[in-house]
Amino acid sequence: MLEREIRIRELEEQIEDLKKRFPAHSIKPAMVNRLEELEEELDRLRQEE
């Protein structure tokens, strides 16, 4: 359970960092895809509770 909580925190930090790096215009598709992947993994982990 501790490992899952650590991973959740890591994902939250990665998502926050990625969002901070988004440009005001013309977000690259790769960045959007990465954000979606991180959010999906985070959702899966949170549902396991």
N, C-alpha and C positions, 0 to 999 in steps of 0.2 A: 504494500500500500504506500509506503514511503516513496518508493521509486516512481509511482504514478503521480504523486503530488509534486515531486521534483520536476517530472516531465511536463506537467501542467504549467508550472511556473515558467519553465524554459520556453514553452510554446507561447505563453502570454507575452513574455519579454520579446521573443522573435517577432510576433505580430505587431507589437507596439513599435519596435525598431523599424520594421518594414514600412509601416504606415507613415512614420516620420520621414522616411526617405522618398515617399511618393512626391513626384513633382506636381506643381499646381495644375499643369496641363499635360496632355499626352502621356498618360501612364502606359508603360510598356506592358504588353500582354504577359510577358514572363513574370513580371512582378505581381500582376493580378492572379495569375495561376498559382504562384507560390503562396500568396495570401490565402487563397481558397484551400490549398492543401493543408496549411497550418491550421486554419479554422476548422476544417473537417476532422483533423486528428484531435484537436482540442475538444470538439464536441463529442467524439467517440469516447475519449477518456473521461469526460465529465458524466456521460451516461452510464458508465460502469460503476458509479458510486452506489 
